[in-house]
Amino acid sequence: MGEPSGPAARQLRPTSVLPFAAWALLLVLQLVSPDKVWSWLLVALSFLIGIAYGWACMLRDQVNATRRTLGTWVVVGDQIREQFTLINGGLLPVLWARVHDRSDAPGYHVDRVETASPGDRRTWHTFGMCQRRGVFHLGPWDLEMGDPLGFFRVMHRYGESATIVVYPRASHLPAIELPRGRAPGRSTSSDRALEDTMLVGGSRDYAPGDPLRRVQWKASARHDRLIVHEFDREPSGDLWLILDLHATVQAGQEAESTVEYGIILTASLAAQFLRQGERRAVGLATSGCAPIVIPPARGQAQMWTILEALALAEPSSDVPLADLLRQAGPILGTGRSLVILTPSQDPAWVASLLPLMAAGNAPTALLLDATTFDPPAGSAGAMMGLRGLLAQQRVPSTVLSQGYPFRPIDKIRRQRTEWRMLSGSGRVIRVEVEEEV
């Protein structure tokens, strides 16, 4: 749960010079040509300005507001949730209080007008859908109020902001021929076991002769056809996900870009393999503004580490894919499975794969067809030539075009910390909450 807003910078200013100019004019008229009319008007206007100023001073000094962010990291598609509270500690009502928000989260707007009676506390919640992965700020924000005559404006400026991390949402993968490394003691035969083993290697449609004990009943009900387990003979090697974020080869804009497609696919691969009973360790290597290398590991913690790195990732023109593969070679080790995700049609990076393959690493390529994005990059002929070159080296490849229908995977679990107040004693305690997203 986010912290409440800090102290506000409070300002009181007149909305117009006209009431004060009229007061000065009446004063001059009364001094030059004394008359009861000028006197009464001067007294009445002074009285109104005094009331408005006193009301505005109350709004400035005795009204407070707080803003609390309910959770500071979410997944694309989750809701941003915040709680606002307007506290009127004065003896006069707040006739209107307008919230002006300067958050940079895409599609999230919390501007609102509220009222509050004397001594009242008004609380409301705001919600917004996380549309894009990244790091965003909720706030700064202002609270604007005014007296009923409109002579003065009061502004509370809250300069603090809460940082919120929006993680990419893992989705169902297209049909990808994934490699299987040959690390010593961790190799996997390309053939499936005829008898059940301890290791589930994947799933496929039911075929006549499959034993019923292999049927995945939940998956079968979801897909409306029989799905059965396949079993590996031996454990698979560690999986390295290599994401190309070289800026010059990217295409498209915002959510419909090769950058975002690559990040979603990388997150999906990590989630898929790290959820399979923690059987396979997954690591990540990317180029970009801040190159990332996350050594292979297992479990939910590794998945959230990878998702956080992907949430922060941005493209850069510094390191092309060929250089990334050469630099990462000593880190990747031998006998590993590699998945290269790239829109690059430059055949030079295929040459950088050869030393990695000679070390016993088994690569596959997930190619983003940059010619189908808007604006496009590359050419259809270059893509065909790249796939032919990969086929010559016996590197499986899959091509993904713009418009692929990403469907979020089943909910994944995460843990977060909440602070709760005990109703009896009022003591605040820390609670670890596990939830699905």
Rosetta blueprint (number, residue, H / E / L):
1 M L
2 G L
3 E L
4 P L
5 S L
6 G L
7 P L
8 A L
9 A E
10 R E
11 Q E
12 L E
13 R E
14 P E
15 T L
16 S L
17 V L
18 L H
19 P H
20 F H
21 A H
22 A H
23 W H
24 A H
25 L H
26 L H
27 L H
28 V H
29 L H
30 Q H
31 L H
32 V H
33 S L
34 P L
35 D L
36 K H
37 V H
38 W H
39 S H
40 W H
41 L H
42 L H
43 V H
44 A H
45 L H
46 S H
47 F H
48 L H
49 I H
50 G H
51 I H
52 A H
53 Y H
54 G H
55 W H
56 A H
57 C H
58 M H
59 L H
60 R H
61 D H
62 Q H
63 V E
64 N E
65 A E
66 T E
67 R E
68 R E
69 T E
70 L L
71 G L
72 T L
73 W E
74 V E
75 V E
76 V L
77 G L
78 D L
79 Q E
80 I E
81 R E
82 E E
83 Q E
84 F E
85 T E
86 L E
87 I E
88 N E
89 G L
90 G L
91 L L
92 L L
93 P L
94 V E
95 L E
96 W E
97 A E
98 R E
99 V E
100 H E
101 D E
102 R L
103 S L
104 D L
105 A L
106 P L
107 G L
108 Y L
109 H L
110 V L
111 D L
112 R E
113 V E
114 E E
115 T E
116 A E
117 S L
118 P L
119 G L
120 D L
121 R E
122 R E
123 T E
124 W E
125 H E
126 T E
127 F E
128 G E
129 M E
130 C L
131 Q L
132 R L
133 R L
134 G E
135 V E
136 F E
137 H E
138 L E
139 G L
140 P L
141 W E
142 D E
143 L E
144 E E
145 M E
146 G E
147 D L
148 P L
149 L L
150 G L
151 F L
152 F E
153 R E
154 V E
155 M E
156 H E
157 R E
158 Y E
159 G L
160 E L
161 S L
162 A E
163 T E
164 I E
165 V E
166 V E
167 Y E
168 P L
169 R L
170 A L
171 S E
172 H L
173 L L
174 P L
175 A L
176 I L
177 E L
178 L L
179 P L
180 R L
181 G L
182 R L
183 A L
184 P L
185 G L
186 R L
187 S L
188 T L
189 S L
190 S L
191 D L
192 R L
193 A L
194 L L
195 E L
196 D L
197 T L
198 M L
199 L L
200 V E
201 G E
202 G E
203 S E
204 R E
205 D E
206 Y L
207 A L
208 P L
209 G L
210 D L
211 P L
212 L H
213 R H
214 R H
215 V E
216 Q L
217 W H
218 K H
219 A H
220 S H
221 A H
222 R H
223 H H
224 D L
225 R L
226 L L
227 I E
228 V E
229 H E
230 E E
231 F E
232 D L
233 R L
234 E L
235 P L
236 S L
237 G L
238 D L
239 L E
240 W E
241 L E
242 I E
243 L E
244 D L
245 L L
246 H E
247 A H
248 T H
249 V H
250 Q L
251 A L
252 G E
253 Q E
254 E L
255 A L
256 E E
257 S E
258 T H
259 V H
260 E H
261 Y H
262 G H
263 I H
264 I H
265 L H
266 T H
267 A H
268 S H
269 L H
270 A H
271 A H
272 Q H
273 F H
274 L H
275 R L
276 Q L
277 G L
278 E L
279 R L
280 R L
281 A L
282 V E
283 G E
284 L E
285 A E
286 T E
287 S L
288 G L
289 C L
290 A L
291 P L
292 I E
293 V E
294 I E
295 P E
296 P E
297 A E
298 R L
299 G L
300 Q H
301 A H
302 Q H
303 M H
304 W H
305 T H
306 I H
307 L H
308 E H
309 A H
310 L H
311 A H
312 L H
313 A L
314 E L
315 P L
316 S E
317 S L
318 D L
319 V L
320 P L
321 L H
322 A H
323 D H
324 L H
325 L H
326 R H
327 Q H
328 A H
329 G H
330 P H
331 I H
332 L H
333 G L
334 T L
335 G L
336 R L
337 S E
338 L E
339 V E
340 I E
341 L E
342 T E
343 P L
344 S L
345 Q L
346 D L
347 P L
348 A H
349 W H
350 V H
351 A H
352 S H
353 L H
354 L H
355 P H
356 L H
357 M H
358 A H
359 A L
360 G L
361 N L
362 A E
363 P E
364 T E
365 A E
366 L E
367 L E
368 L E
369 D L
370 A H
371 T H
372 T H
373 F L
374 D L
375 P L
376 P L
377 A L
378 G L
379 S L
380 A H
381 G H
382 A H
383 M H
384 M H
385 G H
386 L H
387 R H
388 G H
389 L H
390 L H
391 A H
392 Q H
393 Q L
394 R L
395 V L
396 P L
397 S E
398 T E
399 V E
400 L E
401 S L
402 Q L
403 G L
404 Y L
405 P L
406 F L
407 R L
408 P E
409 I L
410 D L
411 K L
412 I L
413 R E
414 R E
415 Q E
416 R E
417 T E
418 E E
419 W E
420 R E
421 M E
422 L L
423 S L
424 G L
425 S L
426 G L
427 R L
428 V E
429 I E
430 R E
431 V E
432 E E
433 V E
434 E E
435 E E
436 E E
437 V L
